[in-house]
């Protein structure tokens, strides 16, 4: 695991796409450059959609983990 400060945590477990994506984008837009967001979800489609969002929006995906169906992303704005 990456050892850095998480500025915000967004727990979207139980929601299905596109809700996790919309909420992730909205949260990142409200954050300052350089801040770090951790997103926790359990919709398997986010394994592809969140990395794509980061690539398209110039956010830095620092970490992605899938532990027993709980997926977490660490993203730097």
Secondary structure, 3 states (H helix, E strand, C coil): CCCCCCCEEEECCCCCCCHHHHHHHHHHHHCCCCCEEEEEECCCCHHHHHHHHHHHHCCEEEEEEEECCEEEEEEEC
